[in-house]
Amino acid sequence: MTYFILAPLAVVLVGIAKAGFGSGVGIAAVPLFIIATNDPKASLGIMLPLLCACDVIALFHYRRTFDPKNLWLLLPGAAIGIGVCGVFLGKIGNGNQTQDFLKIFIGVISIAFVLYQAAKTWILKRLDSYKPENWHGWFFGFWIGVTSTLAHAAGPVATMYLFPQHLGRRLFVGTTVVLFAFVNALKLIPYFYHHMINLGSMQQSLILLPFVPLGTWLGVWMNQRINETVFSAVIYTILFLLGVNMITGFDPVMFFYRFFS
């Protein structure tokens, strides 16, 4: 029952993030999926085809709106990062130590993302005059590949590189859409090779696929009717609590339930 509630919710959240409120809030889908399946490695494999489906829908709207120079600088480093993590994925098994490592890694990424969002205005102000060198693109691209492969959570890394360049809202969004369409497509290679995407995971992905356009439609609808600041604050609070749960095992919902009951 937990799976059939949380897994569709996670997919809808990805669609909402892509279409309505920016890719940032979509990071909450990863820990939701892990709680639903209780298997971090399997969760990543189920999610990737769904992310690719979201990319196809987003590319339709942004296929002509992106910054080619930034893509040329970011994609080689991202490919290297995906390749390095692809080798790493082949070294880890499905035992408890692997699951614990992935849970802690994703928990740390989740909390770090919330803290970054809280300090983003100050950080980006410090980077206001940021004029990246070519090697910066390779460096950030590498970490985009690493965090995306291990946790589907590279949005903050891409934002820190692209946003201070003042590309404009539509060009910024379009560049990230095209970037992650390529990144997610490249990730299919190690995921298939190491059987993280297999017949069982594809069946789960197909079952959840109808929730992708639903999430996209909801994202467009909510963008016009719900305050983005309030929505994001709720999602980031949930994400922070999920991150704490991933790292420590502490369940804040049960804690407050027992406290007040």
Secondary structure by P-SEA (a helix, b strand, c coil): ccccccaaaaaaaaaaaacccccccccaaaaaaaaacccaaaaaaaaaaaaaaaaaaaaaaccccccaaaaaacaaaaaaaaaaaaaaaaaccccaaaaaaaaaaaaaaaaaaaaaaaaaaaaaaaaccccccaaaaaaaaaaaaaaaaacccaaaaaaaccccccccaaaaaaaaaaaaaaaaaaaaaaaaaaccccaaaaaaaaaaccaaaaaaaaaaaaaacccaaaaaaaaaaaaaaaaaaacccccaaaaaaaaac
